[in-house]
Structure formats: C-alpha cells, structure tokens
Amino acid sequence: MVERALSWIGVRYRFGGQDEKKGFDCAGLVRRAFGSMAIELPRTAAAQYTQGCVVPREELRPGDLVFFRNTYKKGISHVGIYIGEGAFVHAASTRRAVTIDRLDAPYFSVRFAGGRRVLAPTVFPSVPAELRFP
C-alpha cells in the first residue's frame, strides 16, 4: 500500500476525493491505498482513527497510519501513511497535492495524535465476517 500511495505523488487534492483522476483528500488516499490490498477502511480520518491497534511513535513501521488533530477542524482531522525514516505520504492541501512530509516538521509535530496499525483480516470461512476483524 505504501508503493501504491507513493505512485500518486502529485495527484491534486480534492476535498472528499477518493481517486487519482478527480483527486484525493487525506482519508480518500488512505482508503484507496488500503483498498488496493483488500483492506476496507471508513471514509473519514476520524473514523479511520478507530481502526486497528495503537502504535507508539517510536514503533511506527511503513504502512502504519499517522493521525493529526486540529488541522482544519477540531479533533482528528488528518491522516497519512507512514513510509519510514520519519516521513509519511498524504494528500496535503489544494496547494500541495499528494506529497511527502516529515513527522518532525513543526506543523505536524505539534498536531501528531498517534499511529495505528491496520492489518489485513484473516479469512476464517466458518466465522461470521463481523467477528473476524474489529
């Protein structure tokens, strides 16, 4: 999913956007990248923040989600995909499009809300889907 997200560097930002033709917003980019690996995520950054398990900043691995608060509205309002070495890919803004930034950049370091790791669900045919993966 990291490679997929990186392939969209430069794609324009579009609020509510979920594809490379019309543009992405942050959660749309994440949702689409994870969808390429058959992992379904909710539509918004705040809803995506409830998925998977918490990962401390120092334990982030490529593919983990990184969340930020109070960017354009109060609370969890931005998400990106960690790519390693302190960097993440995200749909930044109409001015910046899909790009790479660093977690230690002043703007993002003060707004960092946490990391989450979302793993692909294991398929157990005899167990109902709603019980397989939180």
N, CA and C atoms as an extended XYZ file, in Angstrom:
402
Properties=species:S:1:pos:R:3:atomname:S:1:resname:S:1:resid:I:1 pbc="F F F"
N         0.810       -1.200        0.000 N   MET     1
C         0.000        0.000        0.000 CA  MET     1
C         0.852        1.263        0.000 C   MET     1
N         2.052        1.177        0.585 N   VAL     2
C         2.958        2.333        0.569 CA  VAL     2
C         3.331        2.667       -0.870 C   VAL     2
N         3.711        1.651       -1.635 N   GLU     3
C         4.088        1.894       -3.031 CA  GLU     3
C         2.912        2.479       -3.818 C   GLU     3
N         1.720        1.975       -3.542 N   ARG     4
C         0.528        2.480       -4.236 CA  ARG     4
C         0.317        3.959       -3.918 C   ARG     4
N         0.400        4.310       -2.647 N   ALA     5
C         0.214        5.705       -2.248 CA  ALA     5
C         1.304        6.587       -2.853 C   ALA     5
N         2.535        6.105       -2.864 N   LEU     6
C         3.633        6.888       -3.443 CA  LEU     6
C         3.456        7.091       -4.943 C   LEU     6
N         2.770        6.173       -5.598 N   SER     7
C         2.538        6.319       -7.040 CA  SER     7
C         1.612        7.495       -7.346 C   SER     7
N         0.927        7.992       -6.330 N   TRP     8
C         0.002        9.118       -6.524 CA  TRP     8
C         0.606       10.467       -6.137 C   TRP     8
N         1.903       10.517       -5.876 N   ILE     9
C         2.551       11.801       -5.573 CA  ILE     9
C         2.236       12.776       -6.711 C   ILE     9
N         1.806       13.977       -6.335 N   GLY    10
C         1.484       14.997       -7.328 CA  GLY    10
C         0.031       15.024       -7.754 C   GLY    10
N        -0.749       13.975       -7.428 N   VAL    11
C        -2.178       13.990       -7.759 CA  VAL    11
C        -2.836       15.094       -6.941 C   VAL    11
N        -3.700       15.831       -7.575 N   ARG    12
C        -4.288       17.007       -6.922 CA  ARG    12
C        -5.128       16.654       -5.707 C   ARG    12
N        -5.243       17.608       -4.804 N   TYR    13
C        -6.080       17.481       -3.627 CA  TYR    13
C        -7.499       17.880       -4.005 C   TYR    13
N        -8.453       17.107       -3.514 N   ARG    14
C        -9.865       17.442       -3.687 CA  ARG    14
C       -10.601       16.984       -2.451 C   ARG    14
N       -11.215       17.915       -1.738 N   PHE    15
C       -11.964       17.569       -0.529 CA  PHE    15
C       -13.028       16.542       -0.881 C   PHE    15
N       -13.035       15.425       -0.173 N   GLY    16
C       -13.973       14.339       -0.450 CA  GLY    16
C       -13.523       13.414       -1.567 C   GLY    16
N       -12.370       13.712       -2.192 N   GLY    17
C       -11.890       12.931       -3.328 CA  GLY    17
C       -11.350       11.574       -2.930 C   GLY    17
N       -11.617       10.582       -3.789 N   GLN    18
C       -11.218        9.218       -3.481 CA  GLN    18
C       -10.531        8.509       -4.644 C   GLN    18
N       -10.117        9.260       -5.670 N   ASP    19
C        -9.429        8.588       -6.776 CA  ASP    19
C        -8.422        9.514       -7.443 C   ASP    19
N        -7.533        8.878       -8.197 N   GLU    20
C        -6.429        9.622       -8.810 CA  GLU    20
C        -6.863       10.489       -9.981 C   GLU    20
N        -8.024       10.258      -10.543 N   LYS    21
C        -8.486       11.071      -11.677 CA  LYS    21
C        -9.075       12.401      -11.214 C   LYS    21
N        -9.951       12.347      -10.210 N   LYS    22
C       -10.591       13.565       -9.728 CA  LYS    22
C        -9.818       14.219       -8.590 C   LYS    22
N        -8.966       13.431       -7.910 N   GLY    23
C        -8.185       13.940       -6.788 CA  GLY    23
C        -8.516       13.218       -5.496 C   GLY    23
N        -7.661       13.415       -4.512 N   PHE    24
C        -7.802       12.770       -3.202 CA  PHE    24
C        -7.859       13.797       -2.094 C   PHE    24
N        -8.582       13.465       -1.037 N   ASP    25
C        -8.334       14.120        0.233 CA  ASP    25
C        -7.554       13.109        1.064 C   ASP    25
N        -7.166       13.470        2.269 N   CYS    26
C        -6.271       12.602        3.037 CA  CYS    26
C        -6.873       11.221        3.297 C   CYS    26
N        -8.102       11.180        3.776 N   ALA    27
C        -8.724        9.894        4.094 CA  ALA    27
C        -9.043        9.096        2.835 C   ALA    27
N        -9.369        9.788        1.762 N   GLY    28
C        -9.629        9.105        0.492 CA  GLY    28
C        -8.383        8.422       -0.040 C   GLY    28
N        -7.243        9.078        0.093 N   LEU    29
C        -5.967        8.487       -0.323 CA  LEU    29
C        -5.676        7.231        0.489 C   LEU    29
N        -5.810        7.329        1.801 N   VAL    30
C        -5.552        6.188        2.682 CA  VAL    30
C        -6.522        5.052        2.371 C   VAL    30
N        -7.782        5.389        2.251 N   ARG    31
C        -8.802        4.364        1.976 CA  ARG    31
C        -8.508        3.643        0.662 C   ARG    31
N        -8.143        4.395       -0.354 N   ARG    32
C        -7.856        3.804       -1.669 CA  ARG    32
C        -6.595        2.942       -1.635 C   ARG    32
N        -5.541        3.403       -0.955 N   ALA    33
C        -4.304        2.626       -0.861 CA  ALA    33
C        -4.547        1.307       -0.122 C   ALA    33
N        -5.265        1.361        0.977 N   PHE    34
C        -5.561        0.138        1.718 CA  PHE    34
C        -6.525       -0.749        0.938 C   PHE    34
N        -7.450       -0.135        0.231 N   GLY    35
C        -8.377       -0.907       -0.601 CA  GLY    35
C        -7.653       -1.710       -1.662 C   GLY    35
N        -6.515       -1.203       -2.134 N   SER    36
C        -5.739       -1.930       -3.137 CA  SER    36
C        -5.159       -3.221       -2.561 C   SER    36
N        -5.167       -3.324       -1.239 N   MET    37
C        -4.709       -4.537       -0.553 CA  MET    37
C        -5.894       -5.293        0.058 C   MET    37
N        -7.099       -4.982       -0.404 N   ALA    38
C        -8.342       -5.624        0.069 CA  ALA    38
C        -8.611       -5.369        1.550 C   ALA    38
N        -8.184       -4.197        2.041 N   ILE    39
C        -8.476       -3.794        3.416 CA  ILE    39
C        -9.419       -2.603        3.335 C   ILE    39
N       -10.627       -2.791        3.825 N   GLU    40
C       -11.628       -1.725        3.762 CA  GLU    40
C       -11.553       -0.854        5.003 C   GLU    40
N       -11.435        0.449        4.782 N   LEU    41
C       -11.393        1.419        5.871 CA  LEU    41
C       -12.562        2.380        5.752 C   LEU    41
N       -12.956        3.003        6.865 N   PRO    42
C       -14.011        4.018        6.810 CA  PRO    42
C       -13.593        5.221        5.970 C   PRO    42
N       -14.514        6.104        5.704 N   ARG    43
C       -14.315        7.228        4.800 CA  ARG    43
C       -13.560        8.406        5.391 C   ARG    43
N       -13.664        8.657        6.698 N   THR    44
C       -13.060        9.863        7.266 CA  THR    44
C       -11.833        9.548        8.121 C   THR    44
N       -10.981       10.548        8.311 N   ALA    45
C        -9.802       10.381        9.162 CA  ALA    45
C       -10.225       10.030       10.589 C   ALA    45
N       -11.242       10.694       11.108 N   ALA    46
C       -11.695       10.417       12.478 CA  ALA    46
C       -12.171        8.975       12.618 C   ALA    46
N       -12.890        8.475       11.633 N   ALA    47
C       -13.367        7.083       11.682 CA  ALA    47
C       -12.201        6.110       11.493 C   ALA    47
N       -11.235        6.445       10.655 N   GLN    48
C       -10.073        5.584       10.456 CA  GLN    48
C        -9.243        5.489       11.737 C   GLN    48
N        -9.280        6.533       12.550 N   TYR    49
C        -8.540        6.571       13.812 CA  TYR    49
C        -9.015        5.491       14.782 C   TYR    49
N       -10.180        4.961       14.579 N   THR    50
C       -10.719        3.916       15.461 CA  THR    50
C       -10.332        2.512       15.000 C   THR    50
N        -9.655        2.391       13.889 N   GLN    51
C        -9.327        1.090       13.312 CA  GLN    51
C        -7.969        0.585       13.787 C   GLN    51
N        -7.797       -0.720       13.776 N   GLY    52
C        -6.502       -1.320       14.089 CA  GLY    52
C        -6.096       -1.136       15.533 C   GLY    52
N        -4.790       -1.156       15.774 N   CYS    53
C        -4.277       -1.027       17.131 CA  CYS    53
C        -3.312        0.158       17.222 C   CYS    53
N        -3.202        0.683       18.410 N   VAL    54
C        -2.334        1.838       18.669 CA  VAL    54
C        -0.867        1.431       18.517 C   VAL    54
N        -0.098        2.310       17.878 N   VAL    55
C         1.341        2.100       17.712 CA  VAL    55
C         2.058        3.353       18.215 C   VAL    55
N         2.953        3.203       19.195 N   PRO    56
C         3.716        4.370       19.662 CA  PRO    56
C         4.567        4.945       18.518 C   PRO    56
N         4.780        6.225       18.560 N   ARG    57
C         5.524        6.924       17.501 CA  ARG    57
C         6.872        6.262       17.192 C   ARG    57
N         7.572        5.840       18.226 N   GLU    58
C         8.893        5.243       18.031 CA  GLU    58
C         8.839        3.819       17.466 C   GLU    58
N         7.641        3.246       17.367 N   GLU    59
C         7.491        1.890       16.825 CA  GLU    59
C         6.780        1.867       15.466 C   GLU    59
N         6.587        3.025       14.871 N   LEU    60
C         5.918        3.085       13.568 CA  LEU    60
C         6.705        2.299       12.523 C   LEU    60
N         5.966        1.616       11.649 N   ARG    61
C         6.567        0.887       10.527 CA  ARG    61
C         5.875        1.343        9.252 C   ARG    61
N         6.558        1.212        8.109 N   PRO    62
C         5.914        1.573        6.840 CA  PRO    62
C         4.562        0.871        6.697 C   PRO    62
N         3.562        1.659        6.313 N   GLY    63
C         2.205        1.153        6.173 CA  GLY    63
C         1.298        1.502        7.332 C   GLY    63
N         1.880        1.938        8.460 N   ASP    64
C         1.055        2.369        9.589 CA  ASP    64
C         0.399        3.699        9.261 C   ASP    64
N        -0.738        3.931        9.867 N   LEU    65
C        -1.439        5.208        9.688 CA  LEU    65
C        -0.938        6.196       10.729 C   LEU    65
N        -0.775        7.439       10.330 N   VAL    66
C        -0.409        8.511       11.250 CA  VAL    66
C        -1.513        9.563       11.215 C   VAL    66
N        -1.916        9.992       12.404 N   PHE    67
C        -3.062       10.893       12.530 CA  PHE    67
C        -2.654       12.211       13.173 C   PHE    67
N        -3.402       13.254       12.787 N   PHE    68
C        -3.133       14.596       13.269 CA  PHE    68
C        -4.440       15.234       13.701 C   PHE    68
N        -4.345       16.091       14.718 N   ARG    69
C        -5.546       16.759       15.233 CA  ARG    69
C        -5.474       18.258       14.954 C   ARG    69
N        -6.653       18.842       14.904 N   ASN    70
C        -6.784       20.295       14.807 CA  ASN    70
C        -6.073       20.882       13.583 C   ASN    70
N        -6.230       20.233       12.434 N   THR    71
C        -5.625       20.777       11.210 CA  THR    71
C        -6.577       21.776       10.562 C   THR    71
N        -7.712       21.320       10.101 N   TYR    72
C        -8.679       22.261        9.526 CA  TYR    72
C        -9.950       22.335       10.359 C   TYR    72
N       -10.059       21.413       11.330 N   LYS    73
C       -11.168       21.439       12.279 CA  LYS    73
C       -10.690       20.784       13.566 C   LYS    73
N       -11.450       20.953       14.622 N   LYS    74
C       -11.082       20.416       15.922 CA  LYS    74
C       -11.153       18.887       15.917 C   LYS    74
N       -10.242       18.259       16.630 N   GLY    75
C       -10.221       16.805       16.737 CA  GLY    75
C        -9.380       16.173       15.638 C   GLY    75
N        -9.501       14.852       15.486 N   ILE    76
C        -8.761       14.123       14.456 CA  ILE    76
C        -9.273       14.608       13.099 C   ILE    76
N        -8.365       15.183       12.313 N   SER    77
C        -8.810       15.792       11.051 CA  SER    77
C        -7.869       15.527        9.879 C   SER    77
N        -6.796       14.770       10.106 N   HIS    78
C        -5.879       14.490        9.000 CA  HIS    78
C        -5.212       13.145        9.224 C   HIS    78
N        -4.927       12.439        8.118 N   VAL    79
C        -4.303       11.121        8.188 CA  VAL    79
C        -3.333       10.962        7.028 C   VAL    79
N        -2.288       10.190        7.266 N   GLY    80
C        -1.329        9.849        6.223 CA  GLY    80
C        -0.835        8.435        6.442 C   GLY    80
N         0.020        7.965        5.543 N   ILE    81
C         0.599        6.627        5.638 CA  ILE    81
C         2.100        6.778        5.891 C   ILE    81
N         2.556        6.203        6.978 N   TYR    82
C         3.970        6.261        7.333 CA  TYR    82
C         4.781        5.479        6.306 C   TYR    82
N         5.890        6.062        5.840 N   ILE    83
C         6.717        5.385        4.826 CA  ILE    83
C         8.112        5.051        5.340 C   ILE    83
N         8.394        5.396        6.586 N   GLY    84
C         9.694        5.091        7.176 CA  GLY    84
C        10.563        6.316        7.344 C   GLY    84
N        11.557        6.189        8.218 N   GLU    85
C        12.539        7.242        8.469 CA  GLU    85
C        11.916        8.596        8.798 C   GLU    85
N        10.805        8.550        9.539 N   GLY    86
C        10.166        9.778        9.993 CA  GLY    86
C         9.303       10.486        8.971 C   GLY    86
N         9.033        9.848        7.838 N   ALA    87
C         8.261       10.500        6.767 CA  ALA    87
C         6.928        9.790        6.528 C   ALA    87
N         5.989       10.538        5.948 N   PHE    88
C         4.685        9.972        5.608 CA  PHE    88
C         4.179       10.599        4.319 C   PHE    88
N         3.349        9.848        3.619 N   VAL    89
C         2.713       10.337        2.391 CA  VAL    89
C         1.270       10.684        2.737 C   VAL    89
N         0.789       11.780        2.149 N   HIS    90
C        -0.579       12.220        2.441 CA  HIS    90
C        -1.064       13.179        1.364 C   HIS    90
N        -2.369       13.346        1.310 N   ALA    91
C        -2.974       14.365        0.455 CA  ALA    91
C        -3.034       15.626        1.309 C   ALA    91
N        -2.117       16.537        1.050 N   ALA    92
C        -1.873       17.655        1.954 CA  ALA    92
C        -2.916       18.772        1.867 C   ALA    92
N        -3.070       19.345        0.701 N   SER    93
C        -3.946       20.511        0.543 CA  SER    93
C        -4.088       20.823       -0.947 C   SER    93
N        -4.975       21.734       -1.272 N   THR    94
C        -5.143       22.107       -2.680 CA  THR    94
C        -3.866       22.699       -3.249 C   THR    94
N        -3.093       23.356       -2.421 N   ARG    95
C        -1.840       23.959       -2.868 CA  ARG    95
C        -0.726       22.933       -3.040 C   ARG    95
N        -0.738       21.870       -2.237 N   ARG    96
C         0.387       20.943       -2.213 CA  ARG    96
C         0.104       19.570       -2.805 C   ARG    96
N        -1.135       19.169       -2.992 N   ALA    97
C        -1.484       17.872       -3.583 CA  ALA    97
C        -0.994       16.700       -2.723 C   ALA    97
N        -0.859       15.498       -3.329 N   VAL    98
C        -0.324       14.335       -2.620 CA  VAL    98
C         1.189       14.512       -2.560 C   VAL    98
N         1.725       14.424       -1.358 N   THR    99
C         3.137       14.726       -1.148 CA  THR    99
C         3.685       13.946        0.036 C   THR    99
N         4.949       14.136        0.310 N   ILE   100
C         5.620       13.519        1.460 CA  ILE   100
C         6.032       14.625        2.415 C   ILE   100
N         5.811       14.384        3.705 N   ASP   101
C         6.252       15.302        4.748 CA  ASP   101
C         6.879       14.497        5.870 C   ASP   101
N         7.462       15.211        6.811 N   ARG   102
C         8.100       14.568        7.960 CA  ARG   102
C         7.271       14.780        9.220 C   ARG   102
N         7.237       13.762       10.069 N   LEU   103
C         6.518       13.876       11.336 CA  LEU   103
C         7.122       14.946       12.228 C   LEU   103
N         8.429       15.194       12.097 N   ASP   104
C         9.074       16.183       12.947 CA  ASP   104
C         9.020       17.602       12.377 C   ASP   104
N         8.348       17.786       11.241 N   ALA   105
C         8.142       19.149       10.726 CA  ALA   105
C         7.311       19.917       11.756 C   ALA   105
N         7.622       21.177       12.005 N   PRO   106
C         6.920       21.928       13.050 CA  PRO   106
C         5.392       21.831       12.982 C   PRO   106
N         4.816       21.980       11.787 N   TYR   107
C         3.358       21.936       11.664 CA  TYR   107
C         2.805       20.597       12.130 C   TYR   107
N         3.431       19.501       11.727 N   PHE   108
C         2.903       18.172       12.038 CA  PHE   108
C         3.289       17.684       13.427 C   PHE   108
N         4.459       18.022       13.919 N   SER   109
C         4.886       17.504       15.228 CA  SER   109
C         3.969       17.964       16.354 C   SER   109
N         3.495       19.194       16.298 N   VAL   110
C         2.611       19.690       17.366 CA  VAL   110
C         1.182       19.181       17.221 C   VAL   110
N         0.839       18.661       16.059 N   ARG   111
C        -0.517       18.171       15.807 CA  ARG   111
C        -0.614       16.642       15.787 C   ARG   111
N         0.518       15.966       15.954 N   PHE   112
C         0.524       14.499       15.896 CA  PHE   112
C        -0.382       13.933       16.978 C   PHE   112
N        -1.315       13.069       16.578 N   ALA   113
C        -2.293       12.497       17.509 CA  ALA   113
C        -2.043       11.024       17.773 C   ALA   113
N        -1.242       10.362       16.930 N   GLY   114
C        -0.953        8.950       17.174 CA  GLY   114
C        -0.847        8.139       15.906 C   GLY   114
N        -0.374        6.932       16.087 N   GLY   115
C        -0.251        5.984       14.991 CA  GLY   115
C        -1.147        4.787       15.225 C   GLY   115
N        -1.565        4.163       14.151 N   ARG   116
C        -2.398        2.958       14.224 CA  ARG   116
C        -1.888        1.967       13.189 C   ARG   116
N        -1.970        0.688       13.526 N   ARG   117
C        -1.584       -0.368       12.586 CA  ARG   117
C        -2.840       -1.159       12.246 C   ARG   117
N        -3.146       -1.190       10.957 N   VAL   118
C        -4.311       -1.921       10.467 CA  VAL   118
C        -3.797       -3.104        9.666 C   VAL   118
N        -4.115       -4.288       10.125 N   LEU   119
C        -3.657       -5.498        9.455 CA  LEU   119
C        -4.784       -6.098        8.629 C   LEU   119
N        -4.411       -6.812        7.584 N   ALA   120
C        -5.404       -7.483        6.753 CA  ALA   120
C        -6.129       -8.519        7.590 C   ALA   120
N        -7.440       -8.618        7.428 N   PRO   121
C        -8.189       -9.622        8.182 CA  PRO   121
C        -7.801      -11.031        7.731 C   PRO   121
N        -7.761      -11.925        8.685 N   THR   122
C        -7.535      -13.328        8.361 CA  THR   122
C        -8.878      -13.928        7.979 C   THR   122
N        -8.897      -14.702        6.947 N   VAL   123
C       -10.158      -15.274        6.485 CA  VAL   123
C       -10.390      -16.610        7.180 C   VAL   123
N       -11.481      -16.659        7.921 N   PHE   124
C       -11.932      -17.881        8.571 CA  PHE   124
C       -13.332      -18.160        8.043 C   PHE   124
N       -13.481      -19.034        7.063 N   PRO   125
C       -14.773      -19.248        6.433 CA  PRO   125
C       -15.909      -19.582        7.387 C   PRO   125
N       -15.630      -20.256        8.503 N   SER   126
C       -16.706      -20.672        9.393 CA  SER   126
C       -17.101      -19.598       10.415 C   SER   126
N       -16.362      -18.497       10.459 N   VAL   127
C       -16.644      -17.427       11.413 CA  VAL   127
C       -17.267      -16.252       10.671 C   VAL   127
N       -18.387      -15.718       11.180 N   PRO   128
C       -19.021      -14.569       10.506 CA  PRO   128
C       -18.036      -13.405       10.341 C   PRO   128
N       -18.160      -12.690        9.269 N   ALA   129
C       -17.236      -11.594        8.935 CA  ALA   129
C       -17.127      -10.572       10.065 C   ALA   129
N       -18.229      -10.241       10.725 N   GLU   130
C       -18.187       -9.211       11.765 CA  GLU   130
C       -17.388       -9.658       12.993 C   GLU   130
N       -17.093      -10.934       13.110 N   LEU   131
C       -16.303      -11.428       14.226 CA  LEU   131
C       -14.843      -11.645       13.885 C   LEU   131
N       -14.504      -11.554       12.615 N   ARG   132
C       -13.136      -11.837       12.177 CA  ARG   132
C       -12.157      -10.724       12.486 C   ARG   132
N       -12.593       -9.491       12.347 N   PHE   133
C       -11.656       -8.360       12.432 CA  PHE   133
C       -12.395       -7.166       12.997 C   PHE   133
N       -11.857       -6.564       14.045 N   PRO   134
C       -12.556       -5.406       14.639 CA  PRO   134
C       -12.608       -4.218       13.693 C   PRO   134
